[in-house]
Amino acid sequence: MKRYLEVNSNKILENLYLFIIGFITFYYCLGSIAEIFTEELFESAQLMEVDKRFITDNGKTIEFRNLEEVKWNEQYNIFLKWYPSFQKLGDTLSYILSLISFGVLGALVKILAYQYNFKKGLEKRKIYLGPVLGGLLGFMILVLADFLPEFRLESGDKKFYFTFAFIAGMFSEKFFEWLRKKVDDFLKIETNQ
């Protein structure tokens, strides 16, 4: 009986861990997607012809370029209401957090797909380390974007990087195993010389 309770409590902790990590990650991923849509709405408003609009808000009159910019402002205020951390953290930190979140989400999808397909649990190491490796690989996408000219960030490429971080998170364990083997091979070559 004691062994049964111990196993079940471990399962409960693992599921609670996955739920909490999944909830936080999903929140930031949705926020990142909402931010992309908000930015696209602003960009489309800037491309439309000028048709000045004035809105009074809390006694202040605000001038907008056109009706689309008014719609953008409404959407942006809703976005900030649900995701205030994106404004508080600033563009760079919220972008890094978004990449990490998509990497973690990819790792969580892989863990859940494995558990669903094989109807058995994973090793504790894979459950706890998988999201961490996925987040780390998501962050490494930013490093790739900065150091490789082919991966330079341009307007509208956030979708690509978020997708890339998500897919990388799904294969993070295999990537780090491959990297470990390469480092081991390199160290063997260095010690032989």
Beta strands, then each sheet from edge to edge (+ up, - down):
strand 1: 53-57
strand 2: 60-64
sheet 1: 1+ 2-
end
